Amino acid sequence: MSGSRILVIDDHTQSAELLVEALCFEGYDARAFADGAAGMAWLRREGADVVLTDLRMAGMDGIEVLGQVQAIDDAVPVMILTAHATLDSAVRATRGGAFAFITKPVKLPHLLVQVRNAATQCRLARSVAGADRGDSDPIIGGSAALLRALAIADRAARSDASVLITGESGTGKELFARRIHARGARGARRFVAVNCGAIPDSLIESELFGHVRGAFTGADRDREGLVEAAHGGTLFLDEIGELSAGAQTRLLRFLQEGSYRRVGESRDRQADVRVVAATHRTLPSADFREDLYYRLNVVPVQLPPLRARPDDVPLLLGAALAPACGRQARPVLRLSRDACDALLRYRWPGNVRELFNLAERMAVLCPSDVIELEDLPAEMSRGDDDGDAVRLPTGDFDLQLFLEGIESRALRRALDRAGGVKAHAAASLGLERNTFRYKLAKYGIDDE
């Protein structure tokens, strides 16, 4: 998981530096220490996401390092490396809670898979702990695409300009709208949300602008609309692409002039409202006014789909599992490595909303305290392999992770078609056997 901080503790300086170089090349923030005491001092001061330690060292050995790390921060996984593996040392490491026990000489592709899994586990554990403490910014994640969208939203919050939030269903458009409202000058005033697609065309104008008594059958009294209710605050128009033609015309006039009329009324009214709109559709379109689109799209905010930020999955799931398990009065569930790998590969067509639904389902149905691969829905446990079609994510996405996902699927499919015979699978992909074996190890497929 690129960007994670890795501590390497080994009194063989050359080995430690080579490993740090390899980890930095993969995008990790890796640092080497020649003894356990120096490494623990750094951990207390700066923190880390994964610790790799040699077993036999002068002074503090690897088992002692393991205990020290757990005392300082029990969310940090510890991987023990040794050229002198014995059954006794392996048992001691496992019982002590080591994440992995790896013999030297280290096979780098296999080690990198383990490091990524360990970093994922650390992020999940910290996310669960944060949810338990109530550390809750509702928008969770650290991917470049998400941080870019947050930066634009926060800049937009400092103005009164109209904002158009676009993204697939379930990506959190209303959360972004609420953030823009809360961080702006209108944050203490009302935030009024309406789903334009949930109101019949015949009623949408009345809902937005209100009506007077007798304006239509059933209008037995004057009624204020949502624009009036949001005076001084923010009006959030979700699924703006579903607005009827008449409502689009009225909304455009309001955005241009700040005035509106209740349905059936002849006099103009004024309202001071900041408008934030959202849609999953591509606008403008044949049934959506281009002039209205440009009035709304002063500040565009594009939200990435969850499949474009897979490293955020453990954080989101941790944040969702804590309250979901709390509602079921059970301990917070943990993910097995196989289950975590499957969720990282899954395409999440329902985005964040689907992930939170999964957390609720697991809290109700998971039979143990660990979510295993077989506990996941079938479409997730099989890696969401829905055919050979490759679809590009919409908006910004992590190209390297996307390409790695395609490569991993291709390797698995080749193995399946070759009945597990690696030589045949390699030939079907035009790869040399050693290259094929390297790629299997890179993605942990050898261990499946």
FENSULVEN-V984551 format. One record per backbone hydrogen bond with DSSP energy under -0.5 kcal/mol. NH is the residue of the N-H (numbers start at 1). CO is the residue of the C=O. E is the energy in kcal/mol with one decimal. If there is no record, write none. Layout:
# FENSULVEN-V984551
NH,CO,E + NH,CO,E
This chain:
# FENSULVEN-V984551
3,27,-1.8 + 4,1,-1.8 + 6,4,-0.5 + 6,29,-2.3 + 7,50,-2.4 + 8,31,-3.0 + 9,7,-0.5 + 9,52,-3.2 + 10,8,-0.6 + 10,33,-2.4 + 13,11,-1.1 + 16,12,-2.1 + 17,13,-2.5 + 18,14,-2.2 + 19,15,-2.2 + 20,16,-2.4 + 21,17,-2.3 + 22,18,-2.1 + 23,19,-2.3 + 24,20,-2.8 + 25,21,-2.0 + 26,22,-1.1 + 27,24,-1.6 + 28,23,-2.2 + 29,4,-2.6 + 30,28,-1.0 + 31,6,-2.1 + 33,8,-2.7 + 39,35,-1.8 + 40,36,-2.7 + 41,37,-2.0 + 42,38,-2.0 + 43,39,-2.3 + 44,40,-2.4 + 45,41,-1.7 + 46,42,-3.7 + 47,42,-0.9 + 47,43,-0.9 + 49,5,-2.8 + 50,5,-1.5 + 51,77,-2.4 + 52,7,-3.4 + 53,51,-0.5 + 53,79,-2.6 + 54,9,-2.6 + 55,81,-1.7 + 57,55,-0.7 + 60,58,-0.6 + 62,55,-2.9 + 65,61,-2.4 + 66,62,-2.3 + 67,63,-1.9 + 68,64,-2.5 + 69,65,-2.9 + 70,66,-2.1 + 71,67,-1.7 + 72,68,-2.1 + 73,69,-3.3 + 76,73,-1.8 + 77,49,-0.8 + 77,75,-0.6 + 79,51,-3.1 + 80,100,-2.7 + 81,53,-2.9 + 82,102,-2.0 + 90,86,-2.3 + 91,87,-2.4 + 92,88,-2.5 + 93,89,-2.3 + 94,90,-2.5 + 95,91,-2.9 + 96,92,-1.7 + 97,94,-1.3 + 98,93,-2.6 + 99,78,-2.8 + 100,78,-1.0 + 102,80,-3.1 + 104,82,-2.6 + 108,106,-0.9 + 111,107,-2.5 + 112,108,-2.8 + 113,109,-1.7 + 114,110,-2.0 + 115,111,-2.7 + 116,112,-2.4 + 117,113,-2.3 + 118,114,-2.6 + 119,115,-2.7 + 120,116,-2.2 + 121,117,-2.3 + 122,118,-2.2 + 123,119,-2.2 + 124,120,-2.2 + 125,121,-2.6 + 126,122,-2.4 + 127,123,-2.0 + 128,124,-2.4 + 129,125,-2.3 + 130,126,-2.5 + 131,127,-2.2 + 132,128,-2.2 + 133,129,-1.7 + 134,130,-0.7 + 134,131,-0.6 + 135,130,-2.7 + 136,134,-1.6 + 137,135,-0.6 + 138,136,-0.7 + 140,138,-0.8 + 147,143,-2.7 + 148,144,-2.2 + 149,145,-1.8 + 150,146,-2.5 + 151,147,-2.3 + 152,148,-1.9 + 153,149,-2.4 + 154,150,-2.7 + 155,151,-1.9 + 156,152,-2.5 + 157,153,-1.9 + 158,154,-0.7 + 158,155,-0.9 + 159,156,-1.9 + 163,275,-1.4 + 164,299,-1.9 + 165,163,-0.5 + 165,277,-3.1 + 166,164,-0.5 + 166,301,-2.7 + 167,279,-1.3 + 171,168,-1.4 + 176,172,-1.7 + 177,173,-2.1 + 178,174,-2.7 + 179,175,-2.0 + 180,176,-2.5 + 181,177,-2.2 + 182,178,-3.0 + 183,179,-2.2 + 184,181,-1.3 + 187,184,-1.6 + 189,186,-2.4 + 192,190,-0.5 + 192,234,-2.8 + 193,191,-0.5 + 194,236,-2.3 + 196,194,-0.9 + 196,238,-2.7 + 198,195,-1.7 + 199,196,-0.6 + 203,200,-1.9 + 204,200,-1.4 + 205,201,-0.6 + 207,203,-2.6 + 208,204,-2.4 + 209,205,-2.8 + 210,206,-2.2 + 211,223,-2.0 + 212,263,-2.0 + 214,219,-3.4 + 215,212,-1.9 + 219,216,-2.5 + 220,218,-1.7 + 223,211,-2.9 + 226,207,-2.6 + 227,208,-2.7 + 229,225,-2.0 + 230,226,-1.7 + 231,228,-1.4 + 232,272,-3.8 + 233,230,-3.1 + 234,190,-2.4 + 235,274,-2.8 + 236,192,-3.4 + 236,234,-0.6 + 237,235,-0.7 + 237,276,-2.5 + 238,194,-2.4 + 238,236,-0.9 + 240,237,-0.6 + 240,278,-2.6 + 242,239,-2.0 + 243,240,-1.7 + 248,244,-2.2 + 249,245,-1.9 + 250,246,-2.0 + 251,247,-2.6 + 252,248,-2.5 + 253,249,-1.9 + 254,250,-2.1 + 255,251,-2.5 + 256,252,-2.1 + 257,253,-2.7 + 258,254,-2.7 + 260,269,-2.0 + 263,210,-3.0 + 265,262,-2.2 + 269,260,-2.8 + 271,258,-1.7 + 273,271,-0.9 + 274,233,-2.3 + 275,273,-0.5 + 276,235,-2.4 + 276,274,-0.5 + 277,163,-3.1 + 278,237,-2.1 + 279,165,-2.0 + 283,281,-0.7 + 288,285,-1.6 + 293,289,-1.9 + 294,290,-2.0 + 295,291,-1.3 + 296,292,-2.1 + 297,293,-2.6 + 298,296,-0.9 + 299,162,-1.5 + 299,296,-0.6 + 300,298,-0.5 + 301,164,-2.4 + 303,166,-3.1 + 303,301,-0.6 + 305,394,-0.6 + 308,305,-1.4 + 309,306,-1.8 + 312,309,-1.9 + 313,310,-1.7 + 316,312,-2.6 + 317,313,-2.8 + 318,314,-2.4 + 319,315,-2.1 + 320,316,-1.8 + 321,317,-2.9 + 322,318,-1.5 + 323,319,-0.7 + 324,320,-1.6 + 325,321,-3.1 + 326,322,-1.9 + 327,323,-2.0 + 328,324,-0.8 + 329,326,-1.3 + 330,325,-2.0 + 334,369,-2.2 + 336,371,-2.5 + 340,336,-2.5 + 341,337,-2.6 + 342,338,-2.1 + 343,339,-2.1 + 344,340,-1.9 + 345,341,-1.5 + 346,342,-1.4 + 351,348,-1.8 + 352,170,-1.0 + 353,170,-1.1 + 353,350,-0.7 + 354,350,-1.1 + 354,351,-0.6 + 355,351,-1.7 + 356,352,-2.4 + 357,353,-1.8 + 358,354,-2.0 + 359,355,-2.0 + 360,356,-1.8 + 361,357,-2.3 + 362,358,-2.9 + 363,359,-2.2 + 364,360,-1.4 + 365,361,-3.0 + 366,362,-2.2 + 371,334,-4.0 + 372,370,-0.8 + 375,372,-1.4 + 376,372,-0.7 + 376,373,-1.2 + 380,377,-1.4 + 381,377,-2.5 + 382,378,-1.8 + 383,380,-1.5 + 384,379,-1.4 + 385,382,-0.5 + 386,384,-1.6 + 391,389,-0.6 + 392,390,-0.5 + 398,308,-1.2 + 399,397,-0.9 + 402,398,-2.2 + 403,399,-2.7 + 404,400,-2.3 + 405,401,-2.1 + 406,402,-1.8 + 407,403,-2.5 + 408,404,-2.6 + 409,405,-2.1 + 410,406,-2.3 + 411,407,-2.2 + 412,408,-2.2 + 413,409,-2.5 + 414,410,-2.2 + 415,411,-2.2 + 416,412,-2.6 + 417,413,-2.6 + 418,414,-1.6 + 419,416,-1.4 + 420,415,-2.9 + 421,418,-1.6 + 422,420,-0.9 + 425,421,-2.3 + 426,422,-2.9 + 427,423,-2.0 + 428,424,-2.1 + 429,425,-0.9 + 429,426,-0.8 + 430,427,-1.1 + 431,426,-2.7 + 436,432,-2.6 + 437,433,-2.6 + 438,434,-2.3 + 439,435,-2.2 + 440,436,-2.2 + 441,437,-2.3 + 442,438,-2.4 + 443,439,-1.7 + 444,441,-1.2 + 445,440,-2.4 + 446,440,-0.8 + 447,444,-0.7 + 448,445,-1.3
